[in-house]
């Protein structure tokens, strides 16, 4: 069997860099019924491209130029329905590292700083114990630290977290291992990352005029240019895939190495990365298995797999290939040994805070349908994020809609959302036709709604606890242990969030009652429910005013937002300004989100807000503003409107 990998020279196009390899079955095959030989464990290489959906020739994209990945796919198992459980790097990598859902561990918000119980270990610990040399080319950002890494209640800087991440790996690369020692190596490719849209390249390969735009993007030169640039970056990424495989062949290790290629999540243009649509969650995943290890494939050598697999499945699948017992606490499955009865019916998806913007979205994806549940429908998808706005395409999309030149599909990104979304991904791959109201699909809707409710409760979803409160409540425990305390009402918290997001005034009496509940997270969601109802929540005014003195800062802020809409603006704005100076970063971020959301209603404090921004800018210039960059950019954006 011969395999040729091609590389792309960025200036002159496709050239053969070349490698040919011959796998000799007579010398390397192992009996099909054997298990992993402890003396001849496979090397395992993970090639990980950042921020890319399956925009590859191997997945049917005829605009993509990806010869190396396409040829790898011909000799690999290709998974057609592979998903990242969350569409942004740090929480996605947490699930990869631990085999556990990030929202079940309290680590689903972007760059969360919460510890997890000591029994939750990175897969690297298990691999080392089995004799593997474990390396990674410089990627950090895992949202992971055990309670022994972080003294409970201690605030760590970003540099502290980088040190914790670096402890996960051996130094060097796989060539630094001992003789005959198996290796596990992660090769991260940055060329397809979102940041690569922020600067142009010379000698563009993909013509912007030939780009097939998704229906939610207006047709502007900037959007076409960014799409074409993204395809160019994917081609550069493909070149590095071929380069790494050539390197492995030159070291005479390809015949001994199982190779995974996948992306950490989708991306990278607006409405992909960070969002639970397929453009943000659907990923390429393929696995090359040399002849000597094909007995591990359960006698199923078919090239294409339609089963649903998630990135949370990678760790248990890795353990299977390495001959390691899969820990019972892992949420993922071994994708190589599933019977038809064991395969997943759904991919479980979640979105939380993205940098400085707070959100809470959960979703289920079957082979055909996607059900999305927005628990904060009073916030648009298009909340301002400084990093996202660096891309010219985002600014062009926003300005085009502000000029009134977008159609209803293109405007939707900038508008408040419906509580529920249902898409037929087979017939509507861009997910623009919400079928929640389709009478023929009410059975499908009810089924997926019920299943998502059950799944959130099964995992005791910590994401429903507002982060300011979570910081306080995890001073002496982990989030995982907190929600498992006998008297902790996680199901009631989730139920209140479900009701709040319905925007049904019939629930107002219940919200008024729950504003006095002993659990702060219940009071918080009751206040959010009042805020979503806006003027309809006027009968709750007295109790909302009383909540401005609530022990929980998150409740005070949510109550202030609700009061903005029912004639108590002065008291509410005073509270919001006070909370911008709160000692907790998560509380400050919460207040900043509300000030952005209320728009012109914040104008009475415009001068105070600008003065705060000016002060923060000065501190930044003096290098006295640690870890506050995102808050500063958020407040600057809000203040600039007045």
C-alpha positions in Angstrom: 0.0 0.0 0.0 1.5 3.3 -1.0 0.6 6.8 0.2 2.0 10.1 -1.2 1.6 13.3 0.8 1.7 16.6 -1.0 2.7 19.9 0.3 1.9 23.4 -0.8 4.6 26.0 -1.5 3.0 29.3 -0.5 4.5 31.0 -3.5 4.5 28.6 -6.4 1.6 26.3 -5.6 1.4 22.6 -5.1 4.6 20.7 -5.3 5.5 17.2 -4.3 7.5 17.1 -1.1 7.1 13.7 -1.0 7.1 10.6 0.8 6.3 7.1 -0.3 6.1 4.3 2.2 5.5 0.6 1.9 3.8 -1.3 4.7 4.8 -4.9 4.7 1.9 -7.0 6.2 4.1 -10.1 6.6 6.5 -8.3 8.9 4.2 -6.1 11.0 0.8 -7.7 11.3 -0.5 -8.8 14.7 -3.1 -11.5 15.2 -6.6 -9.9 14.8 -7.8 -11.3 18.1 -4.8 -10.0 20.2 -4.9 -7.1 22.6 -2.4 -4.2 22.8 1.1 -5.8 23.3 2.6 -4.1 26.4 6.0 -4.4 24.8 5.0 -3.0 21.5 2.6 -0.2 22.2 1.8 2.1 19.3 3.2 5.6 19.0 0.3 8.1 18.8 0.5 11.4 17.0 -2.3 14.0 17.3 -2.2 16.7 14.6 -4.5 19.4 15.7 -5.4 22.4 13.6 -7.0 25.3 15.3 -10.3 26.9 14.6 -11.4 25.1 11.5 -14.6 23.4 10.4 -14.3 20.5 7.9 -13.6 22.9 5.0 -11.5 20.3 3.3 -11.5 18.5 0.0 -11.8 15.2 2.0 -15.2 16.5 3.3 -16.5 17.6 -0.1 -15.4 21.2 -0.2 -14.3 21.8 -3.8 -13.0 25.3 -3.0 -10.5 24.0 -0.5 -6.9 23.2 -1.4 -5.9 20.5 1.0 -3.9 17.8 -0.8 -2.1 16.4 2.2 -5.2 16.0 4.4 -7.2 14.6 1.4 -4.6 11.9 0.8 -4.4 11.1 4.5 -8.2 10.7 4.5 -8.0 8.1 1.8 -5.9 5.8 4.1 -7.7 6.7 7.3 -11.0 6.2 9.2 -12.9 9.5 8.5 -15.6 10.5 10.9 -18.4 12.4 9.1 -20.2 13.5 12.3 -17.5 14.6 14.6 -18.1 17.6 17.0 -16.4 19.8 19.5 -18.6 19.9 22.6 -17.9 23.6 23.0 -16.8 26.0 20.2 -13.9 27.8 21.8 -10.4 26.6 22.6 -9.8 26.5 26.4 -13.0 24.7 27.5 -12.8 22.4 24.4 -9.3 21.4 25.3 -10.4 20.7 28.9 -12.8 18.1 27.6 -10.1 16.7 25.4 -7.6 16.5 28.2 -9.9 14.9 30.8 -12.6 13.1 28.8 -15.2 15.0 30.8 -17.7 17.6 29.9 -16.5 21.1 30.9 -19.9 22.3 32.0 -20.1 19.4 34.5 -16.8 20.5 36.0 -17.4 24.3 36.1 -14.8 24.9 33.4 -17.0 25.7 30.4 -16.5 29.5 30.5 -13.6 30.8 28.4 -10.4 30.8 30.5 -12.1 29.8 33.7 -10.0 29.7 36.8 -11.6 27.0 38.9 -10.0 23.8 40.2 -11.4 20.3 39.7 -11.3 17.3 42.0 -8.0 15.4 42.2 -9.5 12.3 40.7 -9.9 14.2 37.4 -6.5 13.8 35.9 -5.1 14.7 32.4 -4.7 11.8 30.1 -1.0 12.5 30.1 -0.7 11.2 33.7 -2.1 7.9 32.6 0.1 7.7 29.5 3.3 8.4 31.5 2.3 5.7 34.0 2.3 3.3 31.0 5.7 4.3 29.9 4.8 6.9 27.2 7.0 9.9 26.4 4.4 12.7 26.3 5.1 15.9 24.4 3.3 18.9 22.9 4.5 21.8 20.8 3.8 24.7 23.1 0.1 24.7 23.3 -1.4 25.7 26.7 -4.9 27.0 27.5 -6.6 23.9 29.0 -8.8 25.5 31.7 -7.4 22.7 33.8 -6.0 22.6 37.3 -6.5 20.1 40.1 -7.3 21.3 43.6 -3.7 20.3 44.5 -2.5 22.7 41.8 -4.5 25.6 43.1 -5.0 26.2 46.8 -8.7 26.6 47.0 -9.8 30.2 46.9 -6.5 31.5 45.5 -6.6 33.8 42.5 -4.0 32.9 39.8 -2.7 35.0 37.0 -2.6 33.9 33.4 1.2 33.2 33.8 0.4 30.9 36.8 -2.0 29.0 34.6 0.6 28.6 31.9 3.0 27.1 34.4 0.3 24.6 35.4 -0.3 23.7 31.8 3.4 23.2 31.2 3.5 20.6 34.0 1.2 18.4 31.9 3.9 17.6 29.4 7.4 16.3 29.1 9.9 18.7 27.8 11.1 18.5 24.2 9.6 16.5 21.4 9.1 12.8 20.6 12.6 12.5 19.3 13.9 13.2 22.8 12.5 9.9 24.2 14.5 6.9 25.4 15.3 4.1 23.0 12.2 1.9 22.3 10.0 4.2 24.4 6.6 4.7 22.8 5.6 8.3 22.3 2.5 10.4 22.4 2.9 13.8 20.7 0.5 16.6 20.0 1.4 18.8 17.1 -0.7 22.0 17.1 -1.0 24.1 14.0 -1.8 27.7 14.5 -2.1 28.8 10.8 -5.8 28.3 10.7 -6.5 30.2 14.0 -8.9 33.1 14.0 -6.0 35.5 14.6 -4.6 34.7 11.1 -7.6 36.7 9.7 -6.3 39.9 11.3 -3.4 40.3 8.9 -3.3 39.8 5.1 -0.8 37.6 3.2 0.9 38.1 -0.2 0.3 35.9 -3.2 -3.3 35.0 -2.3 -4.3 31.6 -3.7 -8.1 31.7 -3.3 -10.1 34.2 -5.4 -12.6 36.2 -3.2 -15.0 36.4 -6.1 -15.3 32.6 -6.2 -16.1 32.2 -2.5 -19.6 30.7 -1.9 -20.9 32.9 0.9 -23.2 31.5 3.6 -26.6 33.0 3.5 -26.2 34.8 6.8 -23.2 36.9 5.6 -23.9 39.9 3.3 -22.0 40.1 0.1 -19.3 42.7 0.8 -15.6 42.9 -0.3 -14.4 42.6 3.2 -16.4 39.4 3.9 -15.3 37.8 0.6 -11.7 38.7 1.4 -11.8 37.2 4.8 -13.4 34.0 3.5 -10.7 33.7 0.8 -8.0 34.4 3.4 -9.3 31.7 5.6 -9.1 29.2 2.8 -5.5 30.3 2.2 -4.7 29.8 5.8 -6.2 26.3 5.7 -4.0 25.6 2.7 -1.0 26.7 4.8 -2.2 24.4 7.6 -2.4 21.5 5.1 1.2 22.1 4.1 2.3 21.6 7.8 0.3 18.4 8.1 2.2 17.0 5.1 5.5 18.3 6.6 4.9 16.6 9.9 4.0 13.3 8.2 7.1 13.5 6.1 9.1 14.0 9.2 7.6 10.9 10.8 8.3 8.9 7.7 11.9 10.1 7.6 12.3 8.9 11.2 11.0 5.4 10.2 8.2 5.8 12.7 5.1 6.1 10.5 4.6 2.3 10.4 4.6 2.3 14.2 2.4 5.4 14.7 -1.4 5.9 14.9 -2.1 9.4 13.5 -5.1 11.5 14.4 -6.0 14.7 12.6 -8.7 16.9 14.0 -9.5 20.5 14.9 -10.2 21.8 18.4 -13.5 23.4 17.2 -15.0 25.1 14.2 -14.2 28.5 12.9 -13.0 31.1 12.3 -15.3 33.7 10.8 -18.2 35.3 12.7 -21.0 32.9 13.6 -18.7 29.9 13.6 -16.2 29.8 16.5 -17.9 30.6 19.8 -21.4 29.6 18.5 -23.2 26.3 18.7 -24.1 26.1 15.0 -22.3 23.4 13.0 -19.8 26.0 11.7 -18.6 26.3 15.3 -18.9 22.8 16.5 -18.6 20.4 13.5 -15.0 19.4 13.0 -12.8 17.1 10.8 -11.6 13.9 12.5 -9.7 11.2 10.8 -7.5 8.4 12.2 -4.7 6.6 10.3 -3.9 3.2 11.7 -0.9 1.3 10.3 -1.3 -2.4 9.4 0.3 -3.7 12.6 -2.4 -2.1 14.7 -5.5 -2.6 12.6 -6.5 -5.5 14.9 -7.6 -2.7 17.3 -10.4 -1.6 15.0 -12.9 -4.3 16.0 -12.7 -5.9 12.5 -14.4 -2.8 11.1 -12.1 -1.4 8.4 -14.6 0.8 6.6 -13.2 4.2 5.7 -16.2 6.4 6.5 -18.1 6.5 9.7 -21.4 8.2 10.3 -21.6 7.6 14.0 -21.7 10.7 16.2 -18.4 11.3 18.0 -17.2 14.2 20.2 -13.9 15.5 21.4 -14.8 14.3 24.9 -14.4 10.8 23.3 -10.7 11.3 22.5 -9.2 10.5 25.9 -11.0 7.2 26.3 -10.3 6.3 22.7 -6.6 7.1 23.2 -6.5 4.9 26.3 -8.0 2.0 24.4 -5.3 2.2 21.7 -2.6 2.5 24.4 -3.9 -0.5 26.4 -5.0 1.6 29.4 -8.2 0.9 31.3 -10.7 3.7 30.8 -11.6 5.3 34.1 -15.3 5.0 35.0 -15.7 8.8 35.7 -14.9 9.8 32.1 -18.0 11.0 30.1 -16.5 10.1 26.7 -16.6 6.7 24.9 -14.1 4.6 23.0 -15.0 5.4 19.4 -13.2 2.3 18.1 -15.2 -0.4 20.0 -18.8 0.8 19.9 -21.7 -1.5 19.0 -24.6 0.0 17.2 -26.5 0.0 20.5 -23.7 2.0 22.2 -23.3 4.8 19.7 -24.5 8.2 20.7 -27.8 9.6 19.6 -26.7 13.1 20.2 -23.7 15.3 20.5 -24.0 17.4 23.7 -23.0 21.0 23.1 -22.5 24.0 25.4 -21.5 27.7 25.3 -20.8 29.9 28.2 -18.9 33.2 28.8 -16.7 34.1 25.8 -13.9 36.4 27.0 -15.9 39.3 28.6 -19.3 38.5 27.2 -21.7 36.4 29.3 -24.0 33.9 27.7 -25.5 30.5 28.4 -26.5 28.2 25.6 -26.9 24.4 25.4 -27.7 22.2 22.4 -28.1 18.7 21.1 -27.1 17.6 17.6 -28.4 14.3 16.1 -27.4 13.1 12.7 -30.1 15.3 11.2 -31.4 17.8 13.7 -29.9 20.5 15.9 -31.8 21.8 19.0 -30.5 24.9 20.6 -31.7 26.3 23.9 -30.8 30.0 24.6 -31.1 30.8 28.3 -30.3 34.4 27.8 -32.4 35.2 24.7 -32.4 38.9 25.6 -28.7 39.0 24.4 -27.9 38.8 20.7 -25.3 36.4 19.2 -23.5 39.5 18.0 -22.4 40.8 21.4 -19.3 42.9 20.9 -16.0 41.1 21.5 -12.8 43.0 20.9 -11.0 40.0 19.6 -13.7 39.0 17.2 -14.1 42.6 16.0 -10.4 42.6 14.8 -11.6 40.7 11.7 -12.6 43.2 8.9 -15.5 40.9 7.9 -17.2 41.3 11.3 -17.0 45.1 11.2 -18.3 45.0 7.6 -21.2 42.8 8.5 -22.2 45.0 11.4 -21.9 48.3 9.4 -23.8 46.8 6.5 -26.7 45.9 8.7 -26.6 49.3 10.5 -27.1 50.9 7.1 -30.2 48.8 6.5 -28.6 46.7 3.7 -29.0 43.3 5.2 -31.8 40.9 4.7 -33.7 39.3 7.6 -31.4 36.2 7.7 -28.3 38.4 7.9 -29.8 40.8 10.5 -30.6 37.9 12.9 -27.1 37.7 14.3 -27.5 41.2 15.7 -30.9 40.8 17.2 -32.1 39.2 20.4 -32.8 35.5 20.0 -35.6 33.1 20.4 -35.4 30.8 23.4 -35.4 27.7 21.2 -33.9 26.9 17.7 -34.5 23.8 15.7 -32.7 23.1 12.5 -32.7 20.3 9.9 -29.0 20.2 9.2 -29.4 17.8 6.3 -31.6 20.2 4.3 -30.4 23.4 5.9 -26.6 23.0 6.6 -26.1 26.7 7.3 -28.8 26.5 10.0 -30.8 29.6 9.0 -34.4 28.3 9.0 -35.6 27.9 12.5 -38.2 25.1 12.5 -39.5 25.5 16.1 -42.9 26.6 14.8 -43.2 23.9 12.2 -46.3 21.8 13.1 -44.8 18.7 11.4 -41.8 18.8 13.7 -43.4 19.3 17.1 -42.6 15.7 18.0 -39.0 16.2 17.2 -38.9 19.4 19.1 -40.5 18.0 22.2 -38.2 15.0 22.2 -35.0 17.0 22.0 -36.3 19.5 24.5 -37.0 16.8 27.0 -33.6 15.1 26.3 -31.7 18.3 26.8 -33.4 19.0 30.1 -32.5 15.5 31.3 -28.9 15.9 30.1 -28.4 19.2 31.9 -29.6 17.7 35.1 -27.7 14.5 34.7 -24.4 16.4 34.5 -25.5 18.8 37.2 -24.6 21.6 34.9 -22.5 24.1 36.8 -22.8 26.7 34.1 -26.2 27.7 35.5 -24.5 29.3 38.5 -23.5 32.9 37.8 -19.7 33.3 37.9 -19.5 35.9 40.5 -21.3 33.6 42.8 -19.3 30.6 41.7 -16.1 32.3 42.6 -17.4 32.8 46.1 -18.8 29.3 46.5 -15.6 27.6 45.4 -13.3 29.1 48.0 -13.3 25.9 50.0 -14.5 23.3 47.5 -14.7 22.6 43.8 -17.7 23.4 41.6 -18.1 19.7 41.0 -18.3 19.0 44.7 -20.5 22.0 45.3 -23.4 20.9 43.1 -23.2 17.4 44.7 -23.9 18.6 48.2 -27.1 17.1 49.4 -28.9 20.4 50.0 -27.7 22.2 46.8 -30.7 22.8 44.6 -29.1 22.5 41.1 -32.3 21.2 39.5 -34.3 24.1 40.9 -31.6 26.5 39.5 -31.8 24.9 36.1 -35.7 25.0 36.2 -35.7 28.7 37.1 -33.4 29.4 34.2 -35.6 27.5 31.8 -38.7 29.5 32.9 -36.8 32.8 32.9 -35.8 32.4 29.3 -39.4 31.6 28.2 -40.3 35.3 28.5 -43.8 34.3 29.7 -45.5 36.8 32.0 -47.5 34.0 33.6 -44.3 33.0 35.4 -43.9 36.4 37.1 -45.6 35.4 40.3 -43.2 32.5 40.6 -40.3 34.8 39.9 -41.4 37.1 42.7 -41.6 34.1 45.1 -38.1 32.9 44.0 -36.6 36.3 44.4 -36.7 35.4 48.1 -35.3 31.9 47.8 -32.4 31.1 50.1 -30.2 30.0 47.1 -28.6 33.0 45.4 -28.5 31.3 42.0 -32.3 30.8 42.1 -32.8 34.5 43.0 -30.4 35.4 40.2 -32.4 33.6 37.5 -35.7 34.9 38.9 -34.3 38.4 38.5 -33.1 37.6 35.0 -36.6 36.4 34.2 -38.0 39.8 35.3 -35.4 41.5 33.2 -36.4 39.5 30.1 -40.0 40.5 30.7 -39.0 44.1 30.9 -42.1 46.3 31.4 -44.3 43.3 32.1 -42.3 42.8 35.3 -43.6 46.0 36.9 -45.5 44.2 39.7 -42.2 42.9 40.9 -40.7 46.4 41.3 -40.8 46.5 45.1 -39.1 43.1 45.6 -36.6 43.9 42.9 -35.7 47.1 44.7 -35.2 45.1 47.8 -32.8 42.8 45.9 -30.5 45.8 45.3 -29.3 45.0 48.8 -29.0 41.2 48.2 -26.0 39.5 49.7 -25.1 38.3 46.2 -23.6 40.7 43.7 -24.9 38.8 40.8 -28.5 39.1 42.1 -28.0 42.8 42.7 -26.8 43.3 39.1 -29.6 41.2 37.6 -32.2 43.1 39.7 -30.7 46.4 38.6 -31.1 45.4 34.9 -34.7 44.5 35.5 -35.4 47.8 37.3 -34.0 49.8 34.3 -37.2 48.9 32.4 -39.8 49.6 35.1 -39.0 53.1 36.2 -36.2 52.8 38.7 -33.3 53.8 36.4 -31.5 56.0 38.9 -31.2 53.4 41.6 -30.2 50.7 39.0 -27.5 52.8 37.3 -26.0 53.7 40.7 -25.7 50.0 41.5 -24.2 49.1 38.2 -21.5 51.8 38.5 -20.7 50.6 42.0 -20.3 47.1 40.8 -17.8 48.2 38.1 -15.5 48.8 41.1 -16.2 45.5 42.8 -13.2 43.4 43.9 -14.3 40.4 41.9 -13.4 40.5 38.2 -16.5 38.3 37.4 -18.8 40.8 39.1 -17.2 43.7 37.2 -17.7 41.8 34.0 -21.3 41.1 34.8 -22.0 44.8 35.4 -20.2 45.8 32.2 -22.4 43.3 30.2 -25.6 44.9 31.6 -24.4 48.4 30.8 -23.8 47.3 27.2 -27.1 45.6 27.0 -29.2 48.5 28.1 -27.9 50.8 25.4 -29.1 54.4 25.6 -30.6 53.8 29.0 -27.0 54.1 30.3 -26.6 57.6 29.0 -27.1 59.4 32.3 -23.8 57.9 33.6 -21.9 58.4 30.3 -19.5 60.9 31.9 -18.8 58.6 34.8 -18.3 55.7 32.5 -15.9 57.6 30.3 -13.9 58.8 33.4 -13.5 55.2 34.5 -12.3 54.2 31.0 -9.8 57.0 31.0 -8.5 56.0 34.4 -8.1 52.4 33.3 -6.3 53.5 30.1 -3.8 55.4 32.3 -3.3 52.4 34.5 -2.8 50.2 31.4 -0.2 52.7 30.1 1.6 52.4 33.5 1.4 48.5 33.4 -0.8 48.5 36.5 -3.9 46.9 35.0 -3.3 43.1 35.2 -5.9 40.8 33.6 -8.3 43.6 32.8 -7.8 44.0 29.1 -11.1 42.5 28.1 -13.1 44.6 30.7 -11.4 47.7 29.5 -12.2 47.0 25.8 -15.9 46.2 26.7 -16.3 49.5 28.7 -14.6 51.5 26.0 -17.0 50.1 23.4 -20.0 51.0 25.5 -18.7 54.5 26.4 -17.9 55.2 22.8 -21.6 55.2 21.9 -22.4 58.3 24.0 
